[in-house]
Amino acid sequence: MKHWLLAIIVISSLLLINCKMTQPQENCTLFVGTYTDNGSEGIYKYSFNAEDGQLTQKSLVVKMTNPSFLKISPNRKNLYAVSEVADFEGESGSITSFQIEGDSLIKLNAKSTMGEHPCHVSVSENGNLVAASNYTGGSVVIYGTVENGSLSSDFQFIDHKKLDTTKTSHAHASQFRGNNLFVADLGLDAVRSYQLQDEKVVFTHEPSLDMVAGAGPRHFEFGQDGKFLYVINELNSTITVFKRDKEGFIEVETKSTLASDFVGESFCADIHLSNDGKFLYGSNRGENTIVIFKVDSETGELALIGREGVHGDWPRNFSIDPSGKFLLVANQKSNNISVFKRDQEQGTLDYIHEIELSSPVCLEFP
């Protein structure tokens, strides 16, 4: 009897193991924003395999013009997309709110960005505020949200054109951090910060983080819960590191993103830290690479590991998948998305495959 019982237990265990091994691999959704002047029609959806890095099941989920930047809300229930145009309700771009239903997007409403060619959108940590940066308009608009994530009628407007009469403002990335809103202005060569009180911008004097003339700050990342700030500069292909002290942020160093023997024009685009904060990545349009740095946890300083060719032309935004095992790159001019396996111990990248898509720009995982 005992032998039969033991046999049943062994067989049951083997069947259980076999069931687990034959379970389908877990997939997640990837939303892709595009420019629509080259055959693309709007926002696309893919199924991403978190085991082998394959992208499949492409479908168009939203038809809209130039959804060049997307952002998922912190609660993963909403997606916000800018339309990088200059003719929405006059001379303006637009921002649209969507509800995420599975791998579908349900439009809630759309609002004017109060400026031309919005190129970026960000969401506050509690999801109550959404900011859109107008590149040509040189301004930022901030909308409140209501319970379902749609944009409210209340808004605030920050006009950077008035800050400097000798330069032309090009507001780019913005990011909410605690009680502040930070805005990188490519034209003013500065990252501006604004205080928030009761979720309203307070226009008091805040110190500006100034780059060298012609640097062109574009995107930025905070490290170690705000202790460090990493700014990628589009025009002179550098990354500037800041460290927070009692008085604010002080500059630590500036590193080139290009190889010393590179010849030709190149412009930085996007920047991301790995999920564990140990590695920093930046995209180079022209050199067509992802540059890789190791981050010193004590000083925030960067040590160059190397660079990886993107298997495409003009890498715009890129994204590290939720597992941290893969890095995906949107190559605008070569009309493809390339996928790399990421060594989580060394930070290096190994090319896996690519898929075709006209003018991909922004990659967002819910």
Secondary structure, DSSP 8 states (H G I E B T S, - for coil): -HHHHHHHHHHHHHHHHHHHHHS---EEEEEEEE-SSSS--EEEEEEEETTT--EEEEEEEEE-S---EEEE-TTSSEEEEEE--S-SSSS--EEEEEEEETTEEEEEEEEE-SSS-EEEEEE-TTSSEEEEEETTTTEEEEEEE-TTS-EEEEEEEEEGGGT-SSS---EEEEEEETTEEEEEETTTTEEEEEEEETTEEE------EE--TT--EEEEEEETTTTEEEEEETTTTEEEEEEEETTEEEEEEEEE-S-TT--S--EEEEEEE-TTSSEEEEEEETTTEEEEEEE-TTT--EEEEEEEE-SSSSEEEEEE-TTSSEEEEEETTTTEEEEEEE-TTT--EEEEEEEE-SSEEEEE--
